[in-house]
Amino acid sequence: MSETNRLIVALDTVDATRARAWADAVAPHSGLLKVGLEFFLANGVPGYRAITGAPIFLDLKLHDIPNTVAGGVRAVLPLRPRMLTIHASGGAAMVRAAHQAASAAGDDRPMILAVTVLTSLDQNDLHAAGVNATPAEQVLRLGRLAIESGADGLVCSPMEVAMLRQALGPAVTLVVPGIRPEGADTGDQARTMNPAQAVAAGADWIVVGRPVTGAPDPGAAAAAIAASIR
């Protein structure tokens, strides 16, 4: 993988015209474009198909009973996303169902990525939800469960990527949001790291949204981040 291809730019908007403009600007500097729940619900399949220039990471974070999640995976297979997210906290049977449904697409199947602990959550948030573990402990527990159940990789905070790489080995794909270049506003992200640090820690892909799409020149911002991880 080249360093440039490690960058995923998140097109987090409901405005299809704006998303297409961002995609056109950043695609030469990114390996994937992330389309999330916000955009997909607002614009549906036509909006998704209008995003061009790089493969798509479809970040829907599916979380339901196994049969429903399997049906959701099958429903998006014709869109040929490169990656598709589910929640690891849905349990082993749900992860297995997602993997089996994706496998129906053969060589064109999306990678199934399991979200461990959202990057907006810290230890107080977990405890308030009844999880008596640190974020790192919960990430490792859910990460192992997901990989053992057939997930291709994990979505995790940059603060846990080195731990997961050591625990799970080189074959597991690690996709890391919560990336903020030096000096950028952290926004609603509680556990962040800069791009070079995340790649050095073992990230296969880094996900960057607002520091790119909110910049005066998104293409230049994406190019600068790509250069920082060469």
C-alpha positions as CSV (number, residue, x, y, z in Angstrom):
1,M,0.0,0.0,0.0
2,S,1.4,3.5,-0.8
3,E,1.3,6.1,1.8
4,T,-1.2,8.3,-0.1
5,N,-3.6,5.4,-0.2
6,R,-3.7,5.3,3.6
7,L,-5.9,8.4,3.6
8,I,-9.7,8.1,3.8
9,V,-11.6,11.4,3.5
10,A,-15.0,11.5,5.2
11,L,-17.7,13.2,3.2
12,D,-19.9,14.0,6.2
13,T,-22.7,16.2,4.8
14,V,-26.3,15.8,3.6
15,D,-25.6,18.1,0.7
16,A,-25.0,15.9,-2.4
17,T,-23.5,18.8,-4.5
18,R,-21.1,19.6,-1.7
19,A,-20.1,16.0,-1.3
20,R,-19.4,15.6,-5.0
21,A,-17.3,18.8,-5.0
22,W,-15.3,17.5,-2.0
23,A,-14.8,14.1,-3.7
24,D,-13.6,15.7,-6.9
25,A,-11.1,17.8,-4.9
26,V,-9.7,15.1,-2.6
27,A,-9.9,12.0,-4.7
28,P,-6.4,12.4,-6.2
29,H,-4.9,12.4,-2.7
30,S,-7.0,9.7,-1.0
31,G,-7.4,6.0,-1.4
32,L,-11.0,5.9,-0.3
33,L,-13.9,8.2,0.2
34,K,-16.1,7.6,3.3
35,V,-19.9,7.9,2.8
36,G,-21.6,7.7,6.2
37,L,-25.1,7.3,7.6
38,E,-25.9,11.1,7.4
39,F,-25.3,11.3,3.6
40,F,-26.8,7.9,2.8
41,L,-30.1,8.5,4.6
42,A,-30.4,12.0,3.0
43,N,-29.5,11.0,-0.6
44,G,-29.9,7.2,-0.9
45,V,-28.5,5.1,-3.7
46,P,-28.6,7.9,-6.4
47,G,-26.5,10.1,-4.2
48,Y,-24.1,7.3,-3.4
49,R,-23.7,6.5,-7.1
50,A,-22.9,10.1,-7.9
51,I,-19.8,10.0,-5.7
52,T,-16.9,9.2,-8.0
53,G,-13.1,9.4,-8.1
54,A,-12.1,6.8,-5.6
55,P,-13.5,3.6,-4.0
56,I,-16.2,4.0,-1.3
57,F,-16.0,3.1,2.4
58,L,-19.7,2.8,3.3
59,D,-19.8,3.6,7.0
60,L,-23.3,2.6,8.1
61,K,-22.4,0.9,11.4
62,L,-25.1,-1.8,11.1
63,H,-26.3,-3.1,14.5
64,D,-29.3,-5.3,14.8
65,I,-30.3,-9.0,15.1
66,P,-28.1,-11.2,12.8
67,N,-30.8,-11.8,10.2
68,T,-31.5,-8.1,9.8
69,V,-27.8,-7.2,9.5
70,A,-27.3,-9.9,7.0
71,G,-30.2,-8.5,5.0
72,G,-28.7,-5.0,5.2
73,V,-25.3,-6.3,3.9
74,R,-27.0,-8.1,1.0
75,A,-29.0,-4.9,0.2
76,V,-25.8,-2.8,-0.4
77,L,-23.8,-5.4,-2.2
78,P,-24.9,-4.1,-5.7
79,L,-23.3,-0.8,-4.7
80,R,-19.9,-2.5,-4.5
81,P,-18.4,-0.6,-1.5
82,R,-14.8,-1.4,-0.7
83,M,-15.5,-1.4,3.0
84,L,-18.7,-1.7,5.1
85,T,-19.0,-1.2,8.9
86,I,-20.9,-3.0,11.6
87,H,-20.9,-2.7,15.4
88,A,-18.8,-5.4,17.1
89,S,-21.0,-5.0,20.1
90,G,-23.8,-6.7,18.1
91,G,-22.2,-10.0,19.1
92,A,-20.5,-12.9,17.5
93,A,-23.5,-14.2,15.7
94,M,-24.2,-10.8,14.1
95,V,-20.6,-10.5,12.9
96,R,-20.7,-14.0,11.4
97,A,-24.0,-13.2,9.6
98,A,-22.5,-10.0,8.1
99,H,-19.4,-11.9,6.9
100,Q,-21.4,-14.7,5.4
101,A,-23.7,-12.2,3.6
102,A,-20.8,-10.2,2.2
103,S,-19.2,-13.4,1.0
104,A,-22.0,-13.9,-1.5
105,A,-20.4,-11.2,-3.6
106,G,-17.3,-13.3,-4.1
107,D,-14.2,-11.3,-5.1
108,D,-16.2,-8.1,-5.2
109,R,-17.3,-8.4,-1.6
110,P,-16.8,-5.5,0.8
111,M,-14.4,-5.8,3.7
112,I,-16.5,-6.1,6.9
113,L,-15.1,-3.8,9.5
114,A,-16.3,-3.9,13.1
115,V,-16.5,-0.8,15.1
116,T,-15.2,-1.3,18.6
117,V,-15.6,1.8,20.8
118,L,-16.7,5.0,19.2
119,T,-14.0,7.7,19.3
120,S,-16.4,10.1,20.9
121,L,-16.6,8.0,24.1
122,D,-14.3,8.1,27.1
123,Q,-14.1,6.0,30.2
124,N,-16.8,8.0,32.0
125,D,-19.2,7.4,29.0
126,L,-18.6,3.7,29.1
127,H,-19.2,3.5,32.9
128,A,-22.4,5.5,32.5
129,A,-23.5,2.8,30.0
130,G,-22.8,0.0,32.4
131,V,-19.4,-1.1,30.9
132,N,-17.0,-1.6,33.8
133,A,-13.9,-1.5,31.6
134,T,-11.4,1.0,30.3
135,P,-11.8,2.0,26.6
136,A,-8.7,0.0,25.8
137,E,-10.0,-3.1,27.6
138,Q,-13.3,-2.9,25.8
139,V,-11.7,-2.3,22.4
140,L,-9.5,-5.3,22.8
141,R,-12.4,-7.5,24.0
142,L,-14.7,-6.4,21.1
143,G,-11.9,-6.5,18.6
144,R,-11.0,-10.1,19.4
145,L,-14.6,-11.2,19.3
146,A,-15.1,-9.6,15.9
147,I,-12.0,-11.0,14.3
148,E,-12.7,-14.4,15.6
149,S,-16.2,-14.2,14.2
150,G,-15.1,-13.3,10.7
151,A,-14.6,-9.6,10.5
152,D,-11.8,-8.5,8.1
153,G,-10.8,-5.6,10.3
154,L,-11.6,-3.1,12.9
155,V,-12.4,0.6,13.3
156,C,-10.7,1.9,16.4
157,S,-9.4,5.0,18.1
158,P,-5.8,5.9,17.4
159,M,-5.1,5.4,21.1
160,E,-5.7,1.7,20.8
161,V,-4.2,0.9,17.4
162,A,-0.8,-0.1,18.7
163,M,-2.4,-2.4,21.3
164,L,-4.6,-4.1,18.7
165,R,-1.7,-4.5,16.2
166,Q,0.4,-6.2,18.8
167,A,-2.5,-8.4,20.1
168,L,-4.1,-9.4,16.7
169,G,-1.1,-9.4,14.3
170,P,-0.4,-7.9,10.9
171,A,-3.2,-9.5,8.9
172,V,-6.0,-7.5,10.6
173,T,-7.0,-4.3,8.8
174,L,-7.1,-1.3,11.2
175,V,-9.1,1.7,10.1
176,V,-8.6,4.7,12.4
177,P,-10.8,7.8,12.7
178,G,-10.2,10.4,15.4
179,I,-7.3,11.8,13.3
180,R,-6.5,15.5,13.8
181,P,-3.5,17.2,12.2
182,E,-1.4,19.4,14.5
183,G,-3.4,22.5,15.6
184,A,-6.8,21.2,14.4
185,D,-9.9,21.4,16.5
186,T,-10.7,18.0,18.1
187,G,-14.4,18.7,17.9
188,D,-16.4,15.8,19.3
189,Q,-13.5,13.4,19.2
190,A,-12.3,12.3,22.7
191,R,-9.3,10.2,21.7
192,T,-7.3,11.7,18.9
193,M,-3.8,11.5,17.3
194,N,-2.1,13.2,14.4
195,P,-1.8,11.3,11.0
196,A,1.9,10.4,11.2
197,Q,1.5,9.1,14.8
198,A,-1.4,6.9,13.9
199,V,0.4,5.3,10.9
200,A,3.5,4.8,13.0
201,A,1.3,3.1,15.6
202,G,0.1,0.6,13.0
203,A,-3.0,2.1,11.3
204,D,-3.6,0.7,7.8
205,W,-6.0,3.6,7.0
206,I,-6.6,6.9,8.7
207,V,-10.0,8.7,8.4
208,V,-10.0,12.5,8.3
209,G,-13.2,14.6,7.9
210,R,-13.5,18.2,9.0
211,P,-9.8,19.1,8.9
212,V,-10.0,18.4,5.2
213,T,-13.6,19.2,4.2
214,G,-13.7,22.3,6.4
215,A,-10.5,23.7,5.0
216,P,-10.5,26.6,2.4
217,D,-8.9,24.2,-0.1
218,P,-9.9,20.6,0.7
219,G,-7.7,19.3,-2.0
220,A,-4.6,21.0,-0.6
221,A,-5.5,19.9,2.9
222,A,-5.8,16.3,1.8
223,A,-2.5,16.5,-0.1
224,A,-0.8,17.9,3.0
225,I,-2.1,15.0,5.2
226,A,-1.0,12.5,2.5
227,A,2.4,14.1,2.4
228,S,2.7,13.9,6.2
229,I,2.4,10.1,6.2
230,R,4.9,9.4,3.5
